[in-house]
């Protein structure tokens, strides 16, 4: 390369090099078709292994080689050359991996924005579908859905923000929770009634006789005592059952008032 540059220098008039410098450009393999620019001016087009001398003014210059891959991608080689008079400079052009063109950067940005918008719209549609499903479930009495609907109306998540609706659904949710708790208490109290019947021992005597076999005569003998025990315990059983029943009645009254606010029972408490 140096030999070629020296030969090139000899065949040019000496006046050309008085204030000028020489840059020897060598296009390496896989550079075919790359356009070579000096200070943004097109100088020549590379062919693999092509050598091209360039005469420039002494000073700093920018050498760039651009190989278009597509409308959005290109391979770019760039070098800053400090050219000096009578001191040839050699530059080897080797193209790196492809990068985005200015158009490619813009298109990538637009695609990213379009995808972001698509995801946002999809998310909004999913929120609306979830909100609609929650509203249907809430209207059917689903407790958790009631709570979610109240929150959705408060925040505007999937439903148009509405403080009045938020309050109404929050109240419905609280009332439904209380009703559920009342029903659980009524069920528990009913079980207590079941285990505190009148004449417990006397009622269980037939079953005991059928299962006792040889001991049945002893049970029959004990019947007067069993009957007496049940009679003696009746006041206590009555008091216990009365207390339990009163609690059930009170809870059921509240349940009717909640479930049927226009009923006669509900109106009598207003």
Secondary structure, 3 states (H helix, E strand, C coil): CHHHHHHHHHHCCHHHHCCEEEEEEEECCCCCCCEEEECCEEEEECCCCCEEEEEEECEEEEEEEEEECCCCEEEEEEEEEEEEECECEEEEECCCCCEECHHHHHHHHHHHHHHHHHHHHHHHHHHHHHHHHHHHHHHCCCHHHHHHHHHHHHHCCCCCCCHHHHHHHHHHHHHHHHHHHHHHHHHHHHHHHHCCCCCHHHHHHHHHHHHHHHHHHHHHHHHHHHHHHHHHHHHHHHHHHHHHHHHHHHHHHHHHHHHCCCCHHHHHCC
